[in-house]
Amino acid sequence: MTAAFESLRRFALGFPETREDKPWGESAIKVKGKTFLFIRQDEDGLGLSVKLPQSGPYALDRPFTEPTGYGLGASGWVTASFKPKAKPPLDLLKGWIEESYRAVAPKKLLAATGEKPPKIKGSRARRR
C-alpha cells in the first residue's frame, strides 16, 4: 500500500504550483493555497478525498467511495478508502486527482500552463 500512496502523492505534486501540507496527520496537496487532494495511509489502509465536479456522481457508484464528510460531499468532494491488502485502481485515482486539480487551480494558472479550465456542468461563463 505504501507504493500506491507514494505513486498518488508524487503524481499530485507533479502538477504546476503544488505543495504539500500535513494537517490532521494526513497530506493535503494544494495548488496556490487551495487543497485539491487529501491523502493518508495508516494501519486502516489508504484513503483519499478529491473534488470531482464532473465525475463525482459516477465515482460515488464505486463500492470504495462515499461523499466526503464535514459537509464537503455537498460541494462535490468524494472519499475513496482501501483496506491494507487492497489493490487501488491507480489509473482511475490519478484521473480523479487530475480532475480535482483542474477544478481547484486558478483559471489563470491553467491558461499559463496551456491547460483549458474544465467545463463544469451548471456553471455559467461571465460575459464582458
C-alpha positions in Angstrom: 0.0 0.0 0.0 3.0 2.3 0.6 3.8 2.2 -3.1 0.3 3.2 -4.1 0.3 6.1 -1.6 3.7 7.3 -2.9 2.7 7.0 -6.5 -0.5 9.0 -6.0 1.3 11.6 -3.8 4.1 12.1 -6.4 1.5 12.3 -9.2 -0.3 15.1 -7.4 2.8 17.0 -6.6 3.8 16.9 -10.3 1.2 19.5 -11.3 2.3 23.1 -11.5 2.4 25.3 -8.4 1.7 22.5 -5.9 2.9 21.9 -2.4 2.2 19.6 0.5 1.0 20.4 4.0 0.3 17.9 6.7 -2.7 19.0 8.8 -4.6 16.4 10.9 -2.0 13.7 10.3 -2.6 13.4 6.6 -1.2 15.0 3.5 -3.0 17.9 1.9 -1.8 18.7 -1.6 -2.5 22.2 -2.6 -2.4 24.5 -5.6 -2.0 28.2 -4.8 -3.1 27.5 -1.3 -6.2 25.6 -2.2 -6.4 21.9 -1.4 -7.3 19.5 -4.2 -6.2 16.2 -2.6 -6.3 14.9 1.0 -4.5 11.6 1.2 -3.5 9.4 4.1 -2.0 5.9 4.7 -2.2 4.2 8.1 -3.0 0.9 9.7 -6.5 1.1 8.3 -5.2 1.3 4.7 -5.2 4.1 2.1 -7.7 6.9 1.9 -8.1 10.0 -0.3 -10.5 12.8 -0.9 -10.8 14.8 -4.1 -13.1 17.3 -5.6 -15.0 15.8 -8.6 -17.4 18.4 -10.1 -17.8 16.3 -13.3 -17.4 12.7 -12.4 -18.5 12.8 -8.8 -21.9 11.1 -9.3 -20.2 8.3 -11.2 -17.4 8.0 -8.7 -20.0 7.5 -5.9 -21.2 4.4 -7.7 -18.0 2.6 -6.8 -18.1 0.3 -3.7 -15.0 2.0 -2.2 -16.3 5.6 -2.3 -18.6 7.9 -0.3 -19.3 11.6 -0.1 -16.6 13.3 1.9 -17.6 14.3 5.5 -17.7 17.7 7.1 -20.1 18.9 4.5 -17.6 18.7 1.7 -19.6 16.0 -0.1 -22.2 18.6 -0.8 -19.6 20.5 -2.8 -18.6 17.6 -5.0 -15.9 16.0 -2.8 -15.6 12.2 -2.8 -13.6 10.0 -0.5 -12.2 6.7 -1.5 -11.0 4.1 1.1 -9.0 0.9 0.6 -8.1 -1.8 3.2 -4.4 -2.6 3.7 -4.3 -5.6 1.3 -6.5 -4.0 -1.4 -5.2 -3.0 -4.8 -6.4 0.5 -5.5 -7.1 1.4 -9.2 -4.3 3.8 -9.6 -5.1 5.0 -13.1 -8.7 5.8 -12.1 -7.5 7.6 -9.0 -4.9 9.6 -10.9 -7.7 10.7 -13.3 -9.7 11.8 -10.3 -6.7 13.7 -8.9 -6.2 15.5 -12.2 -9.9 16.4 -12.3 -9.6 17.8 -8.8 -6.5 19.8 -9.6 -8.2 21.3 -12.6 -11.3 22.1 -10.6 -9.4 23.9 -7.9 -6.5 25.5 -9.7 -6.9 29.2 -10.7 -8.0 29.6 -14.3 -5.0 31.9 -15.0 -2.6 29.2 -13.9 -4.3 26.6 -16.1 -4.2 29.1 -19.0 -0.5 29.8 -18.4 0.3 26.1 -18.5 -1.7 25.6 -21.7 -4.5 23.7 -19.9 -8.1 24.6 -20.6 -10.2 25.0 -17.5 -12.8 22.2 -17.1 -16.3 22.9 -18.3 -18.4 22.3 -15.2 -22.0 21.4 -15.7 -24.3 24.1 -14.5 -21.6 26.8 -14.4 -22.0 30.0 -16.4 -19.2 31.8 -18.1 -19.0 35.5 -17.2 -19.8 37.8 -20.0 -17.9 41.1 -20.5 
